[in-house]
Amino acid sequence: MKIVMDGKEVAAERGQTIVEVARRNGVYIPTLCHVPALEPAAMCRICTVELAEGRRSRLVTACNYPLRSDAEIHTDTPLLRQNRKVLIELLASRCPGSETLRELAERYGADLNRFPAEDRQCIMCGLCARVCERVGGNVLALCGRGVEIRVDTSFGRLSPTCIACTACVQICPVNAIRFEDVDGERRVIVRGKEASRVPLRRCTSCGARFGPVIDLVPVLERAGESGVPPFNASVCPACSRRNLARRLAERHFEQHAVEPRDAGEES
Amino acid sequence: MSESEAICCQEPEVDFVVLDRIIHEEFGGRREKMIMMMQTIQRHYRYLPEPALYYLAQVLGVPLTKIYEVATFYASFSLVPKGKHLLHVCTGTACHLRGSGGMVRHVAAKLGIAPGGTTPDMKFTLETVNCLGACAVAPVVVYDDKYYPQANVGKLNEFIEKANAD
């Protein structure tokens, strides 16, 4: 299989997507809705490239197009630049103030204020819903369709299945999802609306709140680790570190028969 | 049973025996028939009651979010109760040219509801559809699952009177 990307022959394996091949060979293709760990969804269309297989040349989304035969790919033609510019401008109208979009706009000379702003704080990449399905508790869904599509919980209610993993917070390219730890619980807030509340665990050593209280068994099952006993810490990471350090120090003193001077008063 | 049927018109209580019959007997509890189950549930209650979807998710082992996505994706599914009588007015191009917009406005004004809305007495729901595929006989309306070609305001008034008398 011979793949030519922007005039250079590149290494590629059968079945790899164009984005995978490009990433491996250091060719830049912009993406917004793509994360290698998740199934590609081709939601944002910004990764569109020109592909010539045989005699035909056409536009395909690079993130979910698997290469199966000889192909010539152009990732940065005037047509594509124009295409991306308009896409960025349209996305910016839905999501003004996004740092990610501002950077892309600079690259492609897009005018962020070309279209009147209609702030929905979302570019509908669907990453949060996909990562929630893969990692979290199936909390976020893409509801509706067409221009009315939106990210929400089932029936718009606080989700009972959220594990407060905050993967959605991490993955959102426009930072529309955040979380806050208040009153002993973690609240995940999607576009200003609370999606879930999960109680936080209390450290048995220092009493501070740390990770969320969740049932880890189904999480491990989703991760393909069924049968693994869930790890449920009762001590916060800081105390855990301090306790370990203390144990190591004690052992050191025992082995060298040294009287500790003033063990365990620091914190 | 008769008492629960009487309440049914206001706030239908979800009957899990009915749901079990739909899920298991009619469709063999098969996950790939989820949409058909939802259609049957919708026919039974005239909308998709929330508890029914929770139950469906649990029985099929499908995440509730997936069912919610399907329910919000298709315009034919409704999560809010529908009236006893359902009027669909086609607003496709041909019907639009033949005055379906005026018919929608007429019914909406007469009943004091917006398209997609239901009268407070739960008797009548007005909806618009994008195309019914019967453009040759435009304007088309569907009243209680029956198609009426070349409809007009007079015909719609008949429907409303019938519904109110019911």
Contacts between the chains, C-beta under 8 A, distances in Angstrom:
chain1	res1	chain2	res2	distance
A	129	B	65	7.5
A	132	B	65	7.8
A	133	B	63	7.1
A	133	B	65	7.6
A	138	B	63	3.7
A	138	B	64	7.1
A	138	B	65	4.8
A	138	B	66	7.6
A	139	B	65	6.9
A	140	B	65	6.9
A	141	B	65	3.8
A	141	B	66	7.4
A	141	B	68	5.2
A	141	B	69	4.8
A	141	B	72	8.0
A	142	B	69	5.9
A	143	B	68	6.5
A	143	B	69	6.2
A	143	B	72	4.1
A	143	B	73	7.8
A	144	B	72	4.9
A	144	B	73	6.8
A	145	B	72	7.7
A	145	B	73	5.0
A	153	B	65	7.6
A	154	B	64	4.7
A	154	B	65	5.4
A	154	B	67	7.8
A	154	B	68	4.2
A	155	B	50	5.9
A	155	B	68	6.6
A	155	B	79	7.4
A	161	B	63	7.9
A	161	B	64	7.7
